[in-house]
């Protein structure tokens, strides 16, 4: 009891070790990039138009999976969003293989540019890539989409420039840089308008960040919402419940 | 005169920071308060995600904290994440000291409100700071703030440090030598 009220060497050592351990744990979690389940390129993709029962306009939006899949997953994303990259690398490949390629889910990629100045231009690049490849080689879009997330750098958004996206487009097999540039020049305003429509719908859900997901059963009209890059089990659970609804 | 006052404040800050080392229970309280504050600060950087993940399965707390630690780092860099950790540590100390001040006040040891106020303000500042950072901190919004919100974090840390220094060692009543 002699140590009561005094700063002992043992407590000082404990506090020092605890502080160092706390700092070390934070640094470890910050620098850990997480496990990658590999890049996902869906077995089938298709363009579509019209508006779904949930109010999502499909024209010009990249769609993975079969047209008659019973459940839609609307995926709002931003190419500058690191949390979306986590979903792309850790969860999307498993969701894709187990639900999209299995014919249960149709994944619709929607834009919600919120992170940085180049978020909207990056979304325009994506839409234009889809527009130029959707009819003949839709898989090329998903390769481009994966490469765009791969290009994210550790900190900040300085990496996101026209030059970076030009380079990604040039390097992606099956995508013509000239055709994409032509789309950006001649159809840029219309594409930006469609991106605004997506963003407004995201805000009305409401989502306050990216990624955001709505899982929607087209037959029963049942819907569920997932916010952020949650673990695969949460997605599987939510999709199963909406499938059965 | 000002120099003396600064030296006095620095001495009080040192005493205040060292106070949790004066008993095992205080050290434990500071550690728990630090861990809880860190979790709250990091989780409040994307409240929608945190609430949905934790209400579905509270066991996913570790996943949520780890995922959002990475996001805070990617959004604000090493400085940003270091400031969040420092804020949590300082809050741990401030809460421990505030508990001591509040106990002393309850026992009637503090005769004036001024004696208790700094400790309470320190605790209030800690919880308010977490709330402010959280409200402003959802993904994307921090980018709009100066230096990705780091200025706000530095402000919170300085405010906490001021109040911890103002209270000093909660067991003693300091006399301002300038008066």
Interface residues (C-beta under 8 A of the other chain):
Chain A: X4 X5 X6 X7 X8 X11 X12 X14 X15 X18 X19 X22 X23 X26 X27 X29 X30 X31 X32 X33 X34 X81 X82 X83 X86 X114 X115 X116 X154 X155 X156 X157 X207 X208 X209 X210 X225 X226 X227 X228 X229 X230 X231 X234 X237
Chain B: X18 X20 X21 X22 X23 X24 X27 X30 X31 X34 X35 X38 X46 X47 X48 X49 X52 X53 X56 X57 X60 X63 X65 X66 X67 X69 X70 X71 X72 X73 X74 X75 X77 X78 X81 X84 X85 X88 X89 X138 X139 X140 X143 X171
